[in-house]
Amino acid sequence: MAEPKPQQTRLQAVQSHLAGSLLRQLRHSWRAGSLSLLSLLIGFYLAQNVTALPLVRFRDSRPVVVLAVVLVFELAVRLRTRLVSGPTPLAWVMVDNLRIGATYAMVFEAFKLGT
């Protein structure tokens, strides 16, 4: 007797999506993967320094610096969506990872400060 096909659930859909994403990442070259990861970490590092240095010099300038960084990120995202219509080149992936790492650093810093 044939086994029944399992019911398609949201959990199975999420698992298959994550597995597909992981397989796509493994199919890419090591160069692309390592540059993507490095840009993510560099974005985190730069954002922590960008938000920490003005706090030492000027006590009340942190919101202005964070606003400027968020505006630059938003402009980068808008520019990418206008210029790139096909598969995303590695340079734009790196810009996106810099943005994601920096955004994570700013949110992490806000949680550390309790604001």
C-alpha positions in Angstrom: 0.0 0.0 0.0 1.3 3.5 -0.9 2.1 5.9 1.9 -0.1 9.0 2.0 1.5 12.3 1.0 2.0 14.5 4.1 -0.2 17.5 4.4 1.3 20.8 3.3 1.5 23.0 6.4 2.9 26.5 7.0 5.8 24.9 9.0 6.7 22.6 6.0 6.5 25.6 3.7 8.9 27.6 5.9 11.2 24.6 6.2 11.3 24.1 2.4 11.9 27.8 1.9 14.8 27.8 4.4 16.3 24.7 2.8 16.0 26.2 -0.6 17.7 29.4 0.6 20.5 27.4 2.2 21.0 25.3 -1.0 21.2 28.5 -3.1 23.8 29.9 -0.7 25.9 26.7 -1.0 25.7 26.7 -4.8 27.2 30.2 -4.9 31.0 30.6 -5.0 33.0 30.9 -1.8 34.1 34.3 -2.9 30.5 35.6 -3.0 29.6 34.1 0.3 32.7 35.3 2.1 32.3 38.8 0.7 28.7 38.9 1.7 29.5 37.8 5.3 32.4 40.2 5.5 30.2 43.1 4.4 27.6 42.2 7.0 30.3 42.2 9.8 31.9 45.4 8.5 28.5 47.1 8.5 28.0 46.1 12.1 31.5 47.3 13.1 31.2 50.6 11.3 27.8 51.4 12.7 28.9 50.7 16.2 31.8 53.2 15.7 29.7 55.7 13.9 27.2 55.8 16.7 29.8 55.7 19.5 32.2 58.4 18.4 29.7 61.3 18.4 28.5 60.3 21.8 32.0 60.9 23.2 32.4 64.3 21.4 28.9 65.7 21.5 26.5 64.4 24.1 23.3 65.1 22.2 24.3 64.3 18.6 23.5 60.6 18.5 19.9 61.0 17.2 21.2 63.2 14.3 23.9 60.7 13.4 21.5 57.7 13.5 19.0 59.7 11.4 21.7 60.5 8.8 22.8 56.9 8.6 19.2 55.6 8.2 18.6 58.2 5.4 21.8 57.0 3.6 20.6 53.4 3.9 17.1 54.3 2.6 18.6 56.1 -0.4 20.8 53.1 -1.1 17.8 50.8 -1.1 15.7 53.1 -3.3 18.6 53.5 -5.7 19.1 49.8 -6.0 15.4 49.1 -6.7 15.5 51.7 -9.5 18.8 50.5 -11.1 18.7 46.7 -10.7 15.9 44.8 -12.5 17.3 41.3 -12.9 19.5 39.1 -10.7 21.2 41.2 -8.0 25.0 41.7 -8.6 27.4 41.0 -5.8 28.2 44.7 -5.3 24.5 45.4 -4.4 24.4 42.3 -2.2 27.4 43.7 -0.3 25.7 47.1 0.0 22.6 45.4 1.3 24.6 43.4 3.8 26.4 46.6 5.0 23.0 48.1 5.6 21.6 45.1 7.4 24.7 44.8 9.7 24.6 48.5 10.5 20.9 48.4 11.2 21.4 45.5 13.5 24.2 47.3 15.3 22.0 50.4 15.9 19.1 48.4 17.2 21.4 46.4 19.4 22.9 49.6 20.8 19.5 50.9 21.5 18.6 47.8 23.4 21.8 48.0 25.4 21.1 51.6 26.3 17.4 50.9 27.1 16.0 53.5 24.7 
